[in-house]
Amino acid sequence: MPTRKLTSVEGFIVEDLPGADCSAGPVRLGAKLIASNAINYAREITYALASLEQQRGGMTIGLKVEPDRRDAAVAAVSDEFAEDLAAGRFAVDPGLRMSRRQLGGLVAGDPRNSLAIDSGEELRALGAAVIANHLVGLEGRTVAIEGVANGGVALAIEVERLGGSVGRISTTKGCVSGSFRAGDIAAAVAEHGADAPGSLGEVEKPWSVWRSSGVDLIFCGSAAGALSAAGAPAVGTMPVVGTTVACVATKALAILKAAGSPVTPGFLASLGEHAVAFDTAIDSLDVARSRTEAVVSAVFGEVAHHADGPFVAACLRAEAFMRSWADDVPFGRPMA
């Protein structure tokens, strides 16, 4: 993956496909950021866009400065990439220690549909729920949401809308089992954040979320590598739907494949978000949701029954499109 140092401030830019029409991805802030740790943030987007057969790629910008130098660093990098930004060749989002308001000039000339920016979390949750519905049929089913403080409220709403229920939630602080309405989850997360499980019941260890008993499917989304080789055996044959960047570790995927558990990568859940982002003709949330349901269903339908499982199949499909137009297909799949 091409990685180069920024010239205007301490930091780097990682760009998966420099020859692409547009590169999209997060801006992250931290004096100790390491370029190699940023690869999956770009790679996830590259695979999502390739899944949509778009000649675009993922990227990430790392600003290696302290928070009190954030505004100056953003201004400097905005000037450094002024030509690319004005041409719509870069489309950036807030990442670690950043908000959209703090991106300043980096969002000038953003070519994307603002609906995707404003409703991205909802569209990603919808995408994940569509996949889950194809896997198990959510009507009357019970799910677990790992990483509920990371987009889990939107996910609970979509599960409920499709007739399912949430029977287990977790954060890095703990896990709780029971029967939880989306509104109660929303209130707990809003008030307690990562401590939300403690306000909803008797708290167990965070890894308890992987138990297959009492639930029919697990959404995985707290962080990269959230589902590790240590947690995978507890899952058994239960389906796992990824909702964020590289949330399933490589060894965990191998364990789950051997057990017969279908696993999907986070980039499949994000397909609607990216499809809407690069279609400015979509002018309402209802249309954006319809597009999300359509593209996620179509792509998942192509990979669902592959002999190597939907995760690997989705990667192979994306790589085939990249090879059709890019000189150098990036090496390494989006997994921890």
N, C-alpha and C positions, 0 to 999 in steps of 0.2 A: 504494500500500500504506500503510495507517495506521501511522505511526511516532510514538511519543511518548516523551518523556523520563521516566525514572524519577524519582520524587519523594524517595525515601529515600537514594539514592546516585547518584553520577555514572554514567550509563548510559542505556540505551534498551530499549524493547520494540518489536519489529516483529511485527505480527499481521495475517496475510493476510485473514482473514474474521472480523472481530470479532463478527459475529452467529451464529457457529457454536456448536454444542453444546459443542464442546471444541476447544482449540488445542494442538497438540503441537509440540515442537521443542527445539533445544539451548540450553543456557546457555553462553555463551562469555566468557572473561576476557581482558582486555588493556587497558592504559591508552590505546592508540591505535586501538581498534576504531572502525570507521566504519559507521554504520547502513546506508548504501547497499550496502556489501559483504556485508551479512548477508542480503540479500533472497533469494538463491538457497537458503539453508538452510531458510527458511520455505517458499519456493515449491515446492521438491522434495516436501515433505511434503503440501502442499496438493494437488498433482497426483496423488500416490499415493492420498490419501484420496478424492479425487473419482473416481479410476479404480475405486475400490471402492464407489462410490455412497454414501459416508458424508457426512453434513452436518457435517463437521469441517474444520478448516483447519490450516495450518502457522504457526509463529511462531518467533522466536528472541529471547532476552534477552541483551543485551550489558552486561557489568559493566566499566565503564571505570576499573578500579583496578589497582594493582600486586598481585602474588601475596600479599604479606604482609598485605593488607587483604581477602583473599578471604573468610575466615570471617565477618568483620563485615558485609561487603557482602551475603553470602548470607542472613545473619540479618535484615538490614534489608529486603531484597526479599521475604523470606518473610513478614514482617509486613505489608509493603505490599500483597501479593496474598493475604493470609490467607483472605479470603472466597472468592476464585476457586479457590484451592487446596483448601479444605475442600469446595467444591461439585463438585470434579472437573472444573472448567472448563479447567484448565491441566494438561498432562502434559509434564514436562520431562525432558530427557536431558543427559548431560554432553557438552559441546562442547570447544572450544579451551581448553587449560590447566585442564580440570576433570575430575574423576572422579565416579562416582555417589556415592561416600562423602562427597565434598565438597559435595554438593548440599543436605545438611542438611534444613531444613524445606521446601525447594522440592519435595521428593518426597512430602510429606504429602498424603494424599488422592488419590494417583495412581490414576486409574480403570482402568488397563490391566492386562492379564494379565501376571503376572511371568514367564511362559514366554517371552514376546516380548522382555522386557527382558534376561533371562539368556541367551537363545539367538538374539538378533537377528542376530549376525554369521553364524551357521550358516544361518538362514532366508534371509538376503539372498544368501548364496553359492548356496544351493539354487535360489533364484529365478533367479539369473543362469545357472546351469547348465541349468535347465529351458528357458530361452529359447534358449540355445546349442544344446541338443539338438533343438529345433524347427527351428532354422536350418540346421544341418549334419548332425545325427545324430552324437553324440559317439563312438559305438562305432568304434574304429579311427582316430579323428581326432586331430590334434595342435593344441594351442592355445598362444597366448602370453598371459601375465598381466602387464599393465602395472600397476605399483604393487603389487608382490607383498607388500610389508610392510604394506599397508593392506587387510587382509582376504583377502589372496591365499592364505594357507595353507588356510583353509576352502574356498576356491574350488577349489584343487588337489585337495582330498579329494573334492569333489563330481564333478569332472571324471573322476577316477580311478574312482569308483563307477559312473559311466555308461559306462565302457569307453574313455575317452579318455586322452590323455597330454599332459604339459606339455613343450613343446619350446623355450620361450623365456620368460625372466622379466626384469623390470627394476624398478629403483627410480630415484630421482633421482640416485643415485650411479653407475649403470651398467646394462648389459644383458649377459646371457649366454645363449648358445644351447647346446642339447644334448638330453638326455633326462633328466628330473628326476622322481623319485618324490615324492609328497606328504610322506612322512616326512623326506626329505632337505631339502626346502624348509622344512619346519617347524623342523628343527634349525638350519638356516642363519639363518633369520629370528630365531629365539629367541636365538641367540648373537651375531649381527652386525647385526640390524636392517636399516637402509638399505644397509649394506655387504654384505648377503647374497650378491649376485651374485659378488662377488670370491672367495667361499669355494667356489663351485661350478664355476668355469671361467674361461676367458679373457674378461676384461671389455672390452666395447665401449662406445661412447657410448650414453647413455640413449635417444636417439631411434632407435637401431637396432631397438628393439622393434617399430616400425611396419612394418618390411619384411614383405612378404607371402610371401616365399620360405620354405618349410619349415614353414609353419603354415597351418591352415585357418580360424582365427577368432582374434580378439583381444578379451580382456577389458580394459576401460579403467577405471581406478579410483584413480589416485594422488592427484588433486586436481582442483579446478575448472579447466576449460580445459586439462586434460592433453593432449588431442588437439587440436592447433591447426592452423591453415591450413598451417603449415610441415610438419607431419608427415603430413597427410592424403593427399597424392599418393602416398606410399610404400605406402599401404594397398591401393590399387587397388580391386578389387571384393570384397575380403574382408569378411565381416561383422564388425561391431564391437558388442560388448555392453557398455553402460555399467553400472557397479556402484556409483557414488557420485554425489555432488551435482554437477550441471552439468559433468560431466567432458569433454563434447564442446563445442568452441567453435562459434559460429554459422557462421563462414566454413568451418570444417572440415566441418560438416554439409552445407553447400551443395556443396562439392567432392566429398564422398562420394556424395551423391545423384546428381550428374551422372555419376559413374563407375559407378553401379549397385551401390554397396555398401550393404546393409541395416544401419542403425544403430538401436540401441534406447537409450532414456534410462535413467538410473540409477533413476528412480522405479518403472519396471516390475519391476526386480529386487527392490525393497523391498516389493512388494505383500503377500506372505505375512506378512512381519514385522508390517505394520500391520493386516492382517486378524486375525491372532492377538491382537494387542495389545488390540483392542476386542471380543474375544469371550472372556469369562471362563469360559465353559463348556468351553473346550478345556483338558484337564487332563493332557496328556502330550505329550512331544516328538514321538512317532510321529504323533499326531493333528495336531499343529502342522505337521509336515512334509507330511502328506497335504493339509491345507488349503492350504499354500503351493503345492504342485504344481498343485492344482486351480484356484486363483484366477489364478495366473500363466499357466497354459495357456489358461484361458478368455479372459482379457483379451488376451493376445498373439494368440490365434486371431482376434480381431476386427480387429486392426490390421495383421497380418502382410503382407497383400497390397494394402494401400492404394496408390493411384497416387503419393502423395507420400512414401511410405516409412513404416516403422513408427514412427519417432520423431515425425514431425509428426502421424501418425494417432493416436498415443497422446495427444498434447497436445489434439487436436481432440475426442477422445472425453471427456477429463476436463473440458474447457471446456464441453461441451454439458451435462454434469451440473451443473456449477456454475451455469450460467445458469438451470437449472430451479428453483433455490431461493434463490440469493443475489442480493441487490440490486445489488451491485457485484462483478463478477468481476475479480480482480487482473490487471493488465496486465503482460505479459512472461513468456515461457516459461523453464523452468529450464535455461538454457544459458549458457555464459560468453560 
